[in-house]
Amino acid sequence: MPQKTYQDEENIARQPFEVVDEECFKAGRKTTVCVLTCACGLEVVGTANCVDPDDYDKSIGRKYAVKEAKGKIEEYKGVNSHV
């Protein structure tokens, strides 16, 4: 198991579901994938795509993929609040 760093401690001190990192990339010809990392270490993936590859726009794909991932974070928060 890796040793905890100062950065790890700083992230845990934040709100556990605060997004601390975002990585978005194009997958295939018409899909955007975004991975959001929360302060607690949770990684959530959101995707967005279009029907026609000629219509692909990374910034629009990022917008909707991030929105989907943030929705998943909200679902996870709700599930964990009942535990």
N, C-alpha and C positions, 0 to 999 in steps of 0.2 A: 504494500500500500504506500503511495507517495506521501511524503511528509507535507503537512500543511504549511503554506507560506503566509506572509503578511497580507498578500492580496486576497487569499482565501478568507482570512479572518475579516478583512474589510468588507468583502462581498456578503458574508454571513450576517454582519452587523446591519446591513441594509434590509429593507423589506424583502422577505424570502422570494417573492415572485416578481421582484423588479427585474426588468430585462437589462442585462449588463453587457450582452454581446449579440450581434446580428451578423449572419453570414448568408448572403443571397447569391445564387448563381443560376445560369441557364442550363437546363438539362434537356437533351434532345433538341428538337427544332422549334418547339413552341411552348415550353414549360419553364416556369421560374420556381425554384425551391428556396425557401428561407428557413434557416435554423436559428431560433432564438434561444439564448441561454439565460436562465434566471440566476439570481444571486445565490439561491440554494443549490445550484448545480443542475436543476432540471433543464433538459433540452427538449424543445418542442419544434416540430416541423410543420410548415404550412406550404401549400402549393397553389399555383394558379397557372392556367393555360388558356390558349385560344384555339379556335377551330382551324383557322388558316394560318400557316407559318408566315405568310407575307404580312399578316397583321400583328405579328409579335412585337411588343415594346417592353423592354426590360423594366422600365420605371413603373409602368402600369402593372406588370406582373408582380413586381416587388410590393407595390401597394396592397394588392389583394392577397398575396401569400403571407405578408406580415399580419394583415387583418385576420386571416384564418388561424395563424399560429397564436395570436393574442386571444382569440376566441377559445382555443384549446386550453390556454393558461387559465382563463376564467372558469372553464369547466373543471379543471383540475383543482382550482381553489375551492370551488363549491363542493366537490366530492370530499376533499380533505377537511372541510369545515364540519362535516357530519360524522367524522370518525372519532 
